[in-house]
Amino acid sequence: MLRPDDLYEIVDQSVATGPAAAPKVMVHSLDGFMDAGQAGRVTADHLLEVLDHRLLARFDVDLLHDYRARRPEVTFAEDRFTDYNPPHLSLHLLTDDAGVEFLLLEGVEPDNHWDRFAGAIRQLVELYNVTLTVGVHGIPMGVPHTRPLGLTAHATRPELVTRSNIWDGEMRLPASAGTMLQVRLGEAGKDAMGFAVHVPHYLAENRFPSAALALVHAISAATGLLLPSKALLDEAAVTGRLVDEQVEASEDASAVVKALETQYDAAAGSLSRKSLLADSTPSADELGAEVEQFLAELNREDDK
């Protein structure tokens, strides 16, 4: 039977470990189950692009990944295949703008060995003296891109949740490796939290940098890490203008966005409401055709 430490390899032995190591935060973004607007993926890529970093450990993806369910890409060039792009799952050491080190776990969500994967993360949490883990991703919501993006916060202890969510109660959801990891870390007495940014559902399949920008700000506020965001801010401004142009060019898309703005504003103005959707929310069937057409037009514009 495989042990948790059979799933990963430490590639940099120079980093201080154990209780004597400086306390660290671990951010994780795992591609797989749900990431509307590519919010978690763009957040991880942004942090690796703008901050000094080095690879600490890599996971054995051959053990964890289902290649037939999520096939890697390869390029066909005239008469040969080139540029095979294998999946990865890696742990990096990053340094924020104040010189504080933290960890970033990014790559594909494991398809197999979830509990062993959680055991491996617990080992790495102990090894590098991680005091808090933070997971990030995006979820599609019936909200307009013209309003501030909301966040759903969750954590292993109530004290870690510093913002109110838009709903009460309980629901049963399909699990992801990231949500399972939070449960297992909580059971082990470790602090873990996460943020799901609310991405307009008509942009869920597109890269939406405003969502990553919201996640970067949320991570900074929750952890005290000084994370640069100008590149995301600039990209979000450009994307926002493109989306506005697409909306203005389509009467159907404009109607969808205006309806969502009305619902959002009505909900935001009611202290008792626990949902961003007003009672007059059009059904999915009523909005479906307009949303699909809008997404198709936006994708065609991206391909130009």
C-alpha positions as CSV (number, residue, x, y, z in Angstrom):
1,M,0.0,0.0,0.0
2,L,1.3,3.4,-0.9
3,R,2.2,5.9,1.8
4,P,1.5,9.6,1.5
5,D,5.1,10.4,1.0
6,D,5.2,8.1,-2.0
7,L,3.1,10.7,-3.8
8,Y,5.6,13.5,-3.9
9,E,9.3,14.2,-4.2
10,I,11.2,17.1,-2.4
11,V,13.4,18.7,-5.1
12,D,14.9,21.5,-3.0
13,Q,16.4,20.4,0.3
14,S,17.9,23.8,1.2
15,V,14.7,25.3,2.7
16,A,14.4,25.2,6.5
17,T,12.0,22.7,7.8
18,G,10.4,21.6,11.1
19,P,9.2,23.7,14.0
20,A,12.2,26.0,13.8
21,A,11.2,27.1,10.3
22,A,9.5,30.5,9.9
23,P,5.6,30.1,10.0
24,K,4.1,30.1,6.5
25,V,0.9,30.3,4.7
26,M,0.1,27.8,1.9
27,V,-2.2,28.9,-1.0
28,H,-3.6,26.2,-3.2
29,S,-5.4,26.3,-6.6
30,L,-6.2,22.9,-8.1
31,D,-7.5,22.7,-11.7
32,G,-10.3,20.2,-12.2
33,F,-13.7,20.4,-10.7
34,M,-14.9,24.0,-11.0
35,D,-13.0,27.2,-11.6
36,A,-15.4,29.8,-13.2
37,G,-13.5,32.5,-15.1
38,Q,-10.3,30.5,-14.6
39,A,-10.1,32.5,-11.3
40,G,-7.9,30.1,-9.3
41,R,-5.7,29.2,-12.3
42,V,-5.1,32.9,-13.2
43,T,-4.4,33.7,-9.5
44,A,-1.7,31.0,-9.3
45,D,-0.2,31.9,-12.7
46,H,-0.1,35.6,-11.7
47,L,1.7,34.9,-8.4
48,L,4.3,32.8,-10.2
49,E,4.8,35.5,-12.8
50,V,5.2,38.5,-10.5
51,L,7.0,37.0,-7.4
52,D,10.3,35.4,-6.9
53,H,9.8,31.6,-6.5
54,R,11.4,28.2,-6.6
55,L,10.1,24.7,-6.8
56,L,10.0,22.8,-3.5
57,A,8.3,19.6,-4.4
58,R,6.5,17.8,-7.2
59,F,3.8,15.2,-7.1
60,D,3.7,12.0,-9.0
61,V,1.0,12.9,-11.5
62,D,1.1,9.5,-13.1
63,L,-0.4,8.1,-9.9
64,L,-2.9,10.9,-9.3
65,H,-4.2,11.8,-12.8
66,D,-6.8,10.2,-15.0
67,Y,-5.4,10.9,-18.5
68,R,-8.4,9.6,-20.3
69,A,-10.8,11.9,-18.4
70,R,-8.6,15.0,-18.8
71,R,-6.4,14.5,-21.8
72,P,-3.2,16.6,-22.1
73,E,-2.7,18.6,-25.3
74,V,-0.2,17.9,-28.0
75,T,0.6,19.9,-31.1
76,F,0.4,18.4,-34.6
77,A,2.8,20.2,-36.9
78,E,2.4,19.2,-40.6
79,D,3.6,15.6,-40.3
80,R,4.5,15.1,-36.6
81,F,3.4,15.5,-33.0
82,T,5.3,18.0,-30.9
83,D,5.0,20.0,-27.7
84,Y,3.3,17.4,-25.5
85,N,2.1,19.4,-22.5
86,P,2.0,17.0,-19.5
87,P,-0.1,17.8,-16.4
88,H,1.7,18.8,-13.2
89,L,1.1,19.3,-9.5
90,S,3.8,21.3,-7.8
91,L,4.6,23.1,-4.5
92,H,6.5,26.3,-4.8
93,L,8.2,28.7,-2.3
94,L,7.3,32.3,-3.1
95,T,8.4,35.6,-1.5
96,D,5.9,38.5,-1.3
97,D,6.7,42.2,-1.7
98,A,7.6,42.5,1.9
99,G,10.1,39.6,1.8
100,V,7.7,37.1,3.6
101,E,7.9,33.6,2.3
102,F,4.8,31.5,1.6
103,L,3.9,28.3,-0.3
104,L,1.8,27.8,-3.4
105,L,0.4,24.5,-4.4
106,E,-0.8,24.6,-8.0
107,G,-1.6,22.2,-10.9
108,V,-4.1,19.5,-11.7
109,E,-6.6,18.3,-9.1
110,P,-5.9,14.6,-8.2
111,D,-8.3,12.1,-9.7
112,N,-7.1,9.3,-7.5
113,H,-5.7,8.7,-4.0
114,W,-7.5,11.6,-2.4
115,D,-7.0,10.6,1.2
116,R,-3.3,9.8,0.5
117,F,-3.0,13.2,-1.1
118,A,-4.5,14.8,1.9
119,G,-2.0,12.9,4.1
120,A,0.8,14.1,1.9
121,I,-0.3,17.7,2.3
122,R,-0.5,17.3,6.1
123,Q,3.1,16.0,6.0
124,L,4.2,19.1,4.0
125,V,2.2,21.4,6.3
126,E,4.2,19.9,9.2
127,L,7.5,19.9,7.3
128,Y,7.4,23.6,6.3
129,N,5.6,24.9,9.5
130,V,2.4,26.0,7.6
131,T,0.0,27.7,10.0
132,L,-2.8,28.4,7.5
133,T,-3.9,27.0,4.1
134,V,-6.0,29.1,1.7
135,G,-7.8,27.6,-1.3
136,V,-9.1,29.7,-4.1
137,H,-11.4,29.1,-7.1
138,G,-14.3,30.6,-9.0
139,I,-18.0,29.7,-9.1
140,P,-20.6,30.8,-11.7
141,M,-23.3,33.1,-10.3
142,G,-26.3,35.1,-11.7
143,V,-24.5,38.4,-11.2
144,P,-23.5,41.2,-13.6
145,H,-19.9,42.0,-14.5
146,T,-20.7,45.7,-13.9
147,R,-21.0,45.3,-10.1
148,P,-18.4,44.3,-7.5
149,L,-17.7,40.6,-7.4
150,G,-18.9,38.8,-4.3
151,L,-17.0,36.1,-2.4
152,T,-18.0,33.0,-0.5
153,A,-15.7,32.4,2.5
154,H,-15.3,29.1,4.4
155,A,-12.9,27.9,7.0
156,T,-12.3,25.2,9.6
157,R,-13.0,27.6,12.4
158,P,-15.6,30.4,12.6
159,E,-13.0,32.9,13.7
160,L,-11.2,32.6,10.4
161,V,-14.3,33.7,8.4
162,T,-14.1,37.5,8.4
163,R,-16.8,38.2,5.9
164,S,-20.5,37.4,5.7
165,N,-21.7,35.1,3.0
166,I,-24.9,35.8,1.0
167,W,-26.8,32.7,2.2
168,D,-27.5,30.8,5.3
169,G,-28.3,27.1,5.8
170,E,-26.9,23.9,4.6
171,M,-26.5,22.2,1.2
172,R,-25.0,19.1,-0.2
173,L,-22.4,19.6,-3.0
174,P,-20.1,17.5,-5.1
175,A,-16.7,17.4,-3.3
176,S,-13.4,18.4,-4.9
177,A,-9.9,17.5,-3.7
178,G,-9.6,21.1,-2.4
179,T,-12.7,21.0,-0.3
180,M,-11.8,17.5,0.9
181,L,-8.4,18.8,1.9
182,Q,-10.0,21.5,4.0
183,V,-12.1,18.9,5.8
184,R,-9.1,16.7,6.5
185,L,-6.9,19.6,7.7
186,G,-9.6,20.7,10.0
187,E,-9.9,17.1,11.4
188,A,-6.2,17.2,12.1
189,G,-6.5,20.5,14.0
190,K,-5.0,22.6,11.3
191,D,-6.3,26.0,10.2
192,A,-7.6,26.1,6.7
193,M,-9.8,28.5,4.8
194,G,-10.8,29.3,1.3
195,F,-12.6,31.8,-1.1
196,A,-14.9,31.2,-4.0
197,V,-15.3,34.3,-6.1
198,H,-18.7,34.8,-7.8
199,V,-18.1,35.0,-11.5
200,P,-20.9,36.2,-13.9
201,H,-22.3,33.0,-15.3
202,Y,-22.2,34.3,-18.9
203,L,-18.4,34.7,-18.5
204,A,-17.7,31.5,-16.6
205,E,-16.0,29.7,-19.5
206,N,-13.7,32.7,-20.3
207,R,-10.6,34.0,-18.7
208,F,-12.0,36.7,-16.3
209,P,-9.0,38.5,-14.6
210,S,-11.3,40.6,-12.3
211,A,-12.1,37.3,-10.5
212,A,-8.4,36.6,-9.9
213,L,-7.9,40.2,-8.8
214,A,-10.6,39.7,-6.1
215,L,-9.0,36.5,-4.9
216,V,-5.5,38.1,-4.6
217,H,-7.0,40.9,-2.5
218,A,-8.9,38.4,-0.4
219,I,-5.7,36.4,0.2
220,S,-3.8,39.5,1.2
221,A,-6.6,40.6,3.6
222,A,-6.8,37.2,5.2
223,T,-3.1,36.5,5.6
224,G,-1.3,39.8,5.6
225,L,0.8,38.9,2.6
226,L,1.8,41.8,0.4
227,L,0.8,40.6,-3.1
228,P,1.1,42.8,-6.1
229,S,-2.0,43.2,-8.3
230,K,-1.3,45.9,-10.9
231,A,-0.9,43.4,-13.7
232,L,-4.2,41.9,-12.9
233,L,-5.8,45.3,-12.5
234,D,-4.6,46.4,-16.0
235,E,-5.8,43.1,-17.6
236,A,-9.1,43.4,-15.8
237,A,-9.6,46.9,-17.2
238,V,-8.9,45.7,-20.8
239,T,-11.2,42.7,-20.4
240,G,-13.9,44.8,-18.9
241,R,-13.9,47.2,-21.9
242,L,-14.1,44.2,-24.3
243,V,-17.0,42.7,-22.4
244,D,-18.8,46.1,-22.4
245,E,-18.3,46.4,-26.1
246,Q,-19.8,42.9,-26.7
247,V,-22.7,43.7,-24.5
248,E,-23.5,47.0,-26.1
249,A,-23.4,45.3,-29.5
250,S,-26.1,42.8,-28.6
251,E,-29.6,43.7,-27.6
252,D,-30.1,40.3,-26.0
253,A,-26.9,40.5,-24.0
254,S,-27.7,44.0,-22.9
255,A,-31.1,42.8,-21.7
256,V,-29.5,40.0,-19.7
257,V,-27.0,42.3,-18.0
258,K,-29.6,44.9,-17.2
259,A,-31.9,42.3,-15.7
260,L,-29.0,41.0,-13.5
261,E,-28.1,44.6,-12.5
262,T,-31.7,45.2,-11.4
263,Q,-31.7,42.0,-9.4
264,Y,-28.2,42.7,-7.9
265,D,-29.2,46.2,-6.8
266,A,-32.5,45.1,-5.3
267,A,-30.7,42.4,-3.3
268,A,-27.9,44.7,-2.2
269,G,-30.5,47.2,-0.9
270,S,-32.3,44.7,1.3
271,L,-30.6,43.9,4.6
272,S,-32.8,40.9,5.1
273,R,-32.1,39.2,1.8
274,K,-29.5,36.4,1.8
275,S,-29.2,36.0,-1.9
276,L,-28.0,38.2,-4.7
277,L,-30.9,37.1,-6.8
278,A,-34.1,39.0,-6.5
279,D,-37.5,37.3,-6.4
280,S,-38.1,38.3,-10.1
281,T,-35.0,36.4,-11.3
282,P,-35.6,35.0,-14.8
283,S,-35.3,31.2,-15.0
284,A,-32.4,29.4,-16.5
285,D,-34.5,28.5,-19.5
286,E,-35.5,32.2,-20.0
287,L,-31.9,33.4,-19.9
288,G,-30.3,30.3,-21.5
289,A,-30.6,31.2,-25.1
290,E,-29.3,34.8,-24.6
291,V,-26.4,33.6,-22.4
292,E,-25.3,30.9,-24.9
293,Q,-25.5,33.4,-27.8
294,F,-23.5,35.9,-25.8
295,L,-20.8,33.4,-24.9
296,A,-20.5,32.2,-28.5
297,E,-20.0,35.8,-29.7
298,L,-17.4,36.5,-27.0
299,N,-15.5,33.3,-27.8
300,R,-15.5,34.2,-31.5
301,E,-14.1,37.6,-30.6
302,D,-11.3,36.0,-28.5
303,D,-10.3,33.8,-31.5
304,K,-9.8,36.8,-33.8
